[in-house]
């Protein structure tokens, strides 16, 4: 057989990539949460609607990060298996 797949090695690689994805996404989430605080303080100090809007954009990014973490955790697939 020309194509030989090492299933155990592939599972290990997927686990490493998933851990790396979680780490990157948690860093992104923390960065956006901190950014909201900084942008909120700057918007109030400068009385800037633009800075406040940029801070609200960070809320959207936080929502996106939570969806990515949810997808990486595999709860959607587990729920789909149970319902099928």
Buried (B, 14 or more C-beta within 10 A) or exposed (E): EEEEEEEEEEEEEEEEEEEEBBEEBEEBBEEBBEBBEEBBEBBEEEEBEEBBEBBEBBEEBBEBBEEBBEEBEEEEEEEEEEEE
